[in-house]
Amino acid sequence: MAAPKKPVKKKATPKKKVVAKKKAAPKKRPTRAEKNAPSRKKSKGNYAKVKKGKGTGKKAGGGMTAKGVATYRKNNPGSKLKTAVTKPPSQLKPGSKPAKRRKAFCARSKSWKSERGLAARRKWNC
């Protein structure tokens, strides 16, 4: 019969010193001018004027104009920004891309209560 084996004791390894890492300073976010984004000033023509209670679609204002979208896309290559879907829902084919964009926007903007938000919702026929 074989003799029972004795358990082998493990040698203690020296503990490593834990050195606290210094946190790096938070990165500064680039400003609008550094990003070359279009100006948010209404006077620059990149945003439609808000006209309270003045119809729907283009007449109502709210959101970026085609000029503003073009400026933004020029300054941000690869951007997929598009203008609003302003066709009435009755003229959109159900399930088409514009109809889906409109439906998604309307769902996303349900809680918008500001004058500009309401104007944008009117423009999208929400």
trRosetta pair geometry for C-beta under 8 A, 3 or more apart (Angstrom, degrees):
i j d omega theta_ij theta_ji phi_ij phi_ji
30 34 4.0 -122 -172 92 102 130
30 35 5.3 123 117 -53 122 88
31 34 4.8 98 52 6 72 102
31 35 7.2 -145 96 -2 39 89
32 35 5.8 -62 -149 41 31 107
32 37 5.0 -82 -160 53 81 113
32 39 7.8 99 142 -110 133 46
32 40 7.4 -75 -146 -14 162 105
33 36 7.5 30 -180 -75 34 40
35 75 7.6 83 137 147 69 118
35 76 7.7 9 166 -82 96 103
36 75 4.1 -154 125 -163 105 120
36 76 7.6 176 86 -55 96 71
37 72 6.6 15 -151 -123 71 84
37 75 6.3 174 -96 107 30 142
37 76 7.2 26 -98 -46 74 118
38 44 7.0 172 174 116 95 141
38 46 4.4 153 152 -125 138 160
38 64 8.0 102 66 -133 148 123
38 68 5.5 167 113 -153 169 78
38 71 4.5 84 -85 108 122 125
38 72 5.2 -71 -9 -68 114 79
38 75 7.0 172 -47 21 69 143
39 44 4.4 116 73 -24 122 165
39 46 6.3 152 65 11 68 138
40 46 7.5 -87 -110 76 27 127
40 47 7.1 35 -160 -26 54 136
41 44 4.8 95 77 -13 93 104
41 46 7.9 83 65 32 56 106
42 47 5.3 -76 -113 69 68 111
42 49 6.4 87 -175 -96 125 71
44 47 7.9 61 63 13 88 81
45 65 6.7 -60 163 41 69 147
45 67 5.7 -23 135 94 105 145
45 68 7.1 -165 119 -59 60 88
46 64 6.1 -32 161 -141 76 91
46 65 6.4 -156 -170 36 27 96
46 67 6.4 -119 -106 102 51 90
46 68 3.1 104 -166 -107 72 105
46 71 6.0 -77 -110 46 113 141
46 72 7.7 107 -158 -41 124 97
47 63 7.2 -176 -148 110 77 22
47 64 5.8 -61 -102 -105 61 53
47 65 6.7 176 -124 -10 9 87
47 68 5.9 72 -58 -75 47 161
48 58 7.8 -139 -133 -156 146 56
48 61 4.0 -174 134 -149 103 67
48 62 5.8 -28 77 34 117 25
48 63 5.9 17 23 65 117 64
48 64 7.3 131 -10 -172 85 8
48 65 5.3 129 -61 -65 79 87
48 119 7.6 -158 97 143 110 126
48 123 7.3 117 66 -91 157 149
49 61 4.7 -84 87 -119 46 142
50 60 7.8 -10 -146 158 54 66
50 61 4.6 -161 -97 104 29 135
50 62 5.8 65 -102 -65 83 74
50 115 5.5 88 162 138 153 103
50 116 5.5 -96 -77 -96 140 62
50 119 4.4 -126 -131 -46 91 164
51 54 3.7 -33 128 28 117 140
51 55 7.9 9 96 38 122 80
51 59 6.8 -78 64 154 140 67
51 60 6.0 -142 60 -152 92 34
51 61 5.0 122 5 0 80 122
51 119 7.2 115 40 -126 50 123
52 115 6.3 -53 -86 -151 104 111
52 119 7.5 -81 -88 -76 50 105
54 59 5.5 -130 129 147 94 99
54 60 5.9 166 76 -104 79 52
54 61 7.6 47 62 2 120 99
55 59 4.0 13 75 89 127 138
55 60 5.7 -133 88 -58 65 82
55 122 7.6 125 114 165 42 127
56 59 6.8 51 60 53 26 102
56 60 5.4 -8 -137 -30 24 130
56 122 4.9 -136 -124 174 68 87
56 123 7.0 167 -179 -94 63 27
56 125 5.9 65 176 -91 134 74
57 60 6.2 119 53 11 30 102
57 86 4.5 89 -141 -172 93 108
57 88 8.0 -60 -63 -60 123 74
57 122 7.4 -91 -15 139 31 78
57 123 5.7 76 -138 -143 22 54
57 125 6.8 12 -67 -54 80 94
58 86 6.1 48 -45 -165 78 157
58 123 7.1 81 -69 -135 27 94
60 119 5.2 177 150 -157 97 76
60 122 4.0 -139 -172 106 168 126
60 123 5.2 -146 72 -66 116 73
61 119 5.0 -27 88 179 82 134
61 123 7.0 -103 89 -66 20 121
62 116 5.8 146 -121 -169 86 58
62 117 7.5 104 -145 -128 125 5
62 118 7.5 -131 -92 84 148 43
62 119 2.9 173 -55 114 120 93
62 120 3.6 -144 160 -61 121 53
62 121 7.4 -61 144 15 163 47
62 122 6.6 114 22 49 146 90
62 123 4.8 -156 71 -13 107 127
63 83 7.5 105 141 -158 125 68
63 84 5.1 55 129 -44 168 125
63 119 7.7 -148 -6 112 76 91
63 120 4.6 113 -47 -121 93 94
63 123 5.5 -124 14 72 128 158
63 124 7.8 109 -44 -43 150 95
64 68 3.8 -130 -165 92 99 130
64 69 5.1 123 121 -54 128 80
64 72 7.2 -25 -158 -10 160 138
64 81 7.7 9 55 165 154 125
64 83 6.7 -120 88 -113 89 73
65 68 4.7 101 49 5 72 101
65 69 7.1 -136 95 -3 40 86
65 83 7.6 -8 175 -120 23 119
66 69 5.7 -53 -147 38 33 111
66 70 6.3 36 152 -21 65 106
66 83 5.4 -27 -89 -70 69 147
67 70 5.8 -55 -148 36 29 112
67 71 6.4 30 153 -19 64 106
68 71 5.7 -53 -148 35 31 112
68 72 6.3 31 154 -19 65 107
69 72 5.7 -54 -147 37 31 112
69 73 6.2 28 156 -17 66 108
69 81 5.5 -158 -146 122 91 109
69 82 6.8 37 -155 -156 145 18
69 83 5.2 -106 -23 -64 158 82
70 73 5.9 -56 -144 39 28 108
70 74 6.3 33 154 -24 63 107
71 74 5.7 -55 -149 33 29 114
71 75 6.4 13 158 -6 64 111
72 75 6.1 -68 -149 45 28 101
72 76 5.9 -17 166 21 68 115
72 79 6.3 -113 133 119 91 168
72 81 5.6 -23 105 61 132 157
73 76 6.4 -74 -128 61 26 82
73 77 7.9 68 174 -100 60 33
73 79 4.9 -140 -116 69 65 118
73 81 6.0 -144 -69 54 91 103
76 79 4.1 64 104 -44 108 127
76 81 7.7 65 73 0 130 123
82 101 7.6 -42 76 -154 137 157
83 86 7.9 -31 135 -20 103 106
84 105 7.7 141 -135 -180 83 174
84 120 7.4 -163 -93 -161 140 77
84 123 5.2 31 127 130 170 113
84 124 5.3 -115 -165 -81 116 80
85 92 7.4 42 169 -90 126 138
85 98 4.6 146 -127 -169 131 94
85 99 7.8 -176 170 -73 159 26
85 101 5.4 133 -27 89 135 113
85 102 4.3 -95 76 -68 138 101
85 105 7.5 171 28 18 106 142
85 124 6.2 55 62 -139 76 80
86 123 6.0 -54 -107 173 97 75
86 124 7.1 -88 -94 -102 52 35
86 125 7.2 117 -157 -18 43 104
87 91 4.7 -109 174 81 112 119
87 92 5.5 132 99 -59 122 90
87 98 6.8 43 36 145 122 144
87 125 7.7 -70 95 4 35 146
88 91 5.1 85 63 8 80 102
88 92 7.6 -150 97 -11 43 89
88 125 5.6 161 -121 -119 51 162
89 92 5.6 -57 -148 30 41 113
89 99 7.3 87 -140 -128 76 91
89 102 7.0 -173 -93 124 86 151
89 125 5.9 -161 -27 122 86 134
92 96 6.1 -141 179 48 87 121
92 98 5.6 -131 -132 97 119 108
92 99 4.3 148 149 -79 128 95
92 102 6.8 -121 -66 19 173 148
93 96 4.2 81 72 -32 95 126
93 99 6.5 -117 76 -27 50 135
94 99 5.9 -177 -131 172 30 168
95 99 6.2 15 24 74 15 137
95 100 7.1 26 -158 -53 31 100
96 99 4.6 93 53 8 77 106
96 100 7.0 -145 92 -6 38 88
97 100 5.8 -58 -147 37 31 109
97 101 6.3 32 155 -20 66 105
98 101 5.6 -53 -146 35 34 112
98 102 6.2 35 156 -19 67 106
99 102 5.8 -54 -148 37 30 112
99 103 6.3 31 153 -20 64 108
100 103 5.6 -53 -144 37 31 112
100 104 6.2 31 156 -18 65 107
101 104 5.9 -59 -148 38 28 109
101 105 6.2 27 155 -19 65 108
102 105 5.8 -55 -146 36 29 110
102 106 6.2 27 157 -18 65 108
102 124 5.8 168 -140 -177 83 99
102 125 7.1 -6 -161 62 129 96
102 126 7.8 -166 180 -78 84 78
103 106 5.9 -56 -147 36 27 110
103 107 6.4 25 155 -17 62 108
104 107 5.9 -58 -149 37 29 110
104 108 6.1 25 155 -18 65 112
105 108 5.7 -62 -145 40 29 109
105 109 5.9 3 165 -2 68 118
105 124 5.4 -117 107 -154 136 159
105 126 7.2 -116 109 -74 91 123
106 109 6.3 -68 -136 47 23 96
106 110 7.2 58 157 -65 58 77
106 121 7.1 94 -121 -141 71 89
106 124 6.3 -164 -69 122 84 127
106 126 3.9 170 -121 -122 99 106
107 110 6.3 -19 -163 -32 31 110
109 112 4.7 -20 -175 -4 85 126
109 117 6.5 -174 -169 -168 108 98
109 120 6.8 -116 -158 102 158 115
109 121 5.6 -166 120 -83 130 99
109 124 7.7 105 44 44 148 150
109 126 6.6 -101 78 -84 115 173
112 117 2.9 -146 169 174 118 135
112 118 6.7 -169 119 -54 98 51
112 120 7.1 -40 129 58 163 115
112 121 6.3 174 71 -40 125 121
113 117 6.4 26 34 71 20 136
113 118 7.1 19 -161 -51 27 102
114 117 4.4 93 53 8 81 105
114 118 6.9 -150 89 -5 40 86
115 118 6.0 -57 -148 37 27 108
115 119 6.3 29 152 -20 63 107
116 119 5.6 -55 -148 35 31 113
116 120 6.4 33 153 -21 65 103
117 120 5.6 -51 -149 33 32 111
117 121 6.5 32 152 -17 65 104
118 121 5.6 -52 -148 37 34 112
118 122 6.5 38 150 -21 65 102
119 122 5.6 -51 -150 34 33 113
119 123 6.4 37 150 -23 64 103
120 123 5.5 -51 -150 32 33 115
120 124 6.5 21 154 -8 66 107
121 124 5.9 -60 -145 45 32 104
121 126 4.1 -74 -167 49 87 127
122 125 7.4 28 -178 -78 35 34
122 126 7.4 -78 -63 38 23 81
